[in-house]
Amino acid sequence: QVQLVESGGGLVQAGGSLRLSCAASGTTFSITDMGWYRQAPGKQRELVAGFASGGSTNYADFVKGRFTISRDNGKNIMYLQMNSLKPEDTAVYYCKADRVRAGVRYHYWGQGTQVTVSS
């Protein structure tokens, strides 16, 4: 099992910055992929940024150049630095981790943290 806890959300004005954190615990050694997703009211959950199993990163087009994903493997924490925030970035941000065991992929989600960007 993997437990994920996000923090760092809040209210910020347009153009401001926030840094989200995702602390992972449990059987973290078996995590293959991790990433940040978001879900705005009335919209589907979408990928924001993520790490693939080979360590490569990928970003959604709408955050390229503004958001940066990083991680501290020693502390099992993943971060999302969000700069130049826009009102359309308002959403609940979720941390997700994938774990593979005996050929079966499991998905784990955090509880989410609200990010609100005012205009």
DRENFITOR-870442 format. One record per residue (C-alpha): y negated, z negated, x negated. Coordinates in steps of 0.02 Angstrom, whole numbers, padded with zeros to 5 digits, always signed. Each point is the difference from the previous one (the first is absolute). Example, Ala and Ser with C-alpha at 12.3 -4.5 7.8 and 13.67 -1.06 7.14 Angstrom:
+00225-00390-00615
-00172+00033-00069
//
This chain:
+00000+00000+00000
-00179+00032-00050
-00151-00091+00067
-00174+00077-00010
-00165-00090+00029
-00165+00094+00002
-00170-00075-00027
-00177+00053-00040
-00053+00084+00160
-00166-00034+00084
-00163+00069+00063
-00104+00107-00117
-00146+00118+00018
+00019+00185-00029
-00006+00038-00186
+00072-00169-00044
+00163-00048-00083
+00152-00107+00034
+00158-00037-00096
+00160-00026+00095
+00149-00092-00073
+00183+00005+00047
+00110-00138-00067
+00185+00038+00000
+00138-00130-00007
+00188-00003+00023
+00111+00132-00078
-00144+00093-00078
+00104+00067-00144
+00081+00124+00121
-00163+00071+00066
-00012+00187-00032
-00161+00054+00084
-00155-00094+00056
-00156+00056+00087
-00147-00033+00113
-00012+00066+00176
-00130-00020+00134
-00009+00011+00187
-00161+00020+00098
-00008-00038+00188
+00082+00139+00099
+00062+00089-00155
+00165+00011-00091
+00034-00096-00158
-00037+00107-00153
+00029-00008-00186
-00152-00049-00103
+00073-00013-00175
+00166-00037-00078
+00112-00018-00151
+00158+00102-00013
+00157-00062-00087
-00046+00091-00160
-00166-00090-00007
-00106+00146+00056
-00138-00028+00125
-00055+00101+00148
-00154-00010+00110
-00048+00067+00168
-00136+00131-00013
-00120-00106+00100
-00002-00137-00133
+00010+00099-00161
-00138-00050-00118
-00041-00156+00101
+00158-00107+00003
+00110-00052-00146
+00174-00073+00013
+00065-00113-00137
+00128-00135-00028
+00041-00150-00107
+00188+00007-00021
+00005-00170-00082
-00076-00080+00154
+00079+00118+00127
-00170+00041+00072
-00065+00169+00052
-00185+00034+00023
-00109+00126+00089
-00177+00012-00065
-00106+00081+00133
-00172+00064-00047
-00131+00101+00094
+00073-00059+00164
-00039+00098+00158
+00005-00054+00182
+00150+00114+00025
+00096-00108-00125
+00002-00138+00132
+00182-00041+00035
+00137-00126-00026
+00070+00026-00174
+00184-00030-00031
+00103-00019-00156
+00171+00082+00001
+00146-00014-00119
+00164+00096-00004
+00160-00072-00067
+00164+00090-00028
+00164-00094+00011
+00171+00083+00001
-00081+00166+00034
-00096-00062+00152
-00190-00001-00002
-00086-00148+00080
-00184-00007+00047
-00103-00158-00002
-00176-00024+00068
-00130-00133-00018
-00094-00073+00147
-00156+00103-00035
-00179-00042-00044
-00150+00060+00099
-00134+00102-00086
-00158+00033+00098
-00139+00110-00069
-00166-00007+00091
-00123+00143-00001
//
